[in-house]
Amino acid sequence: MNELLSTAIPAQPPRQDARDLQSRLYREIGLAAVEAALFAPDLLLAEIQQRQIERGAAEAKVLTFPNRAA
């Protein structure tokens, strides 16, 4: 009996029907929503800070020329 169980049986992926696929999709959507809620504020703040740095660098590169006499 043990010899019979120890023989190699080809692994077959579990069959997924529409309900399994739908539940997997909902689970992944839920995980993505939780991730967005947890990390989006930090990413948004980092993006705002990066824009401020870039804007400051762009303003520092602006050259002013003396006004011409009319």
matplotlib code that plots the C-alpha trace (Angstrom):
import matplotlib.pyplot as plt

x = [0.0, 2.8, 4.5, 1.4, 1.2, 4.9, 4.7, 5.0, 1.7, 1.9, 1.0, -2.1, -2.9, -6.2, -9.1, -10.5, -14.0, -15.6, -16.3, -12.7, -11.4, -13.9, -13.0, -9.3, -9.9, -11.9, -9.1, -6.5, -8.6, -9.0, -5.3, -4.6, -7.1, -5.5, -2.0, -3.2, -4.8, -1.7, 1.0, -0.7, -0.4, 3.4, 3.8, 1.7, 3.8, 7.0, 5.7, 4.7, 8.1, 9.9, 7.9, 8.8, 12.5, 12.2, 10.3, 12.9, 15.7, 13.9, 13.4, 17.1, 18.1, 16.0, 18.3, 17.2, 18.4, 18.6, 15.8, 16.6, 16.3, 13.5]
y = [0.0, 2.4, 1.6, 2.5, 5.9, 6.6, 6.4, 9.7, 11.2, 14.0, 17.3, 18.8, 22.4, 22.7, 23.4, 26.9, 27.7, 31.1, 31.5, 30.7, 33.3, 35.9, 35.4, 35.7, 38.9, 40.4, 39.4, 41.1, 44.2, 44.3, 44.0, 46.7, 49.0, 48.4, 49.0, 52.3, 53.5, 52.7, 54.0, 56.6, 59.4, 58.9, 58.6, 61.7, 63.7, 62.5, 63.6, 67.0, 67.5, 66.4, 68.9, 71.7, 70.8, 70.8, 74.1, 75.6, 74.5, 75.8, 79.2, 79.3, 79.0, 82.0, 84.8, 88.4, 91.0, 94.7, 96.7, 98.4, 102.2, 103.3]
z = [0.0, 0.9, -2.3, -4.2, -2.6, -3.1, -6.9, -8.6, -9.6, -12.1, -10.5, -12.0, -11.3, -9.4, -11.6, -11.2, -12.0, -12.4, -8.6, -7.7, -10.3, -9.1, -5.5, -6.4, -8.3, -5.4, -3.0, -5.2, -5.6, -1.8, -1.2, -3.7, -2.0, 1.4, 0.0, -1.7, 1.6, 3.6, 1.2, -1.0, 1.5, 1.8, -2.0, -2.5, 0.0, -1.6, -5.0, -3.7, -2.1, -5.3, -7.3, -4.8, -5.1, -8.9, -8.9, -6.6, -8.9, -11.9, -10.2, -9.3, -13.0, -14.1, -15.2, -15.0, -17.5, -16.8, -18.2, -21.5, -21.5, -23.7]

ax = plt.figure().add_subplot(projection="3d")
ax.plot(x, y, z, "-o")
ax.set_aspect("equal")
plt.show()
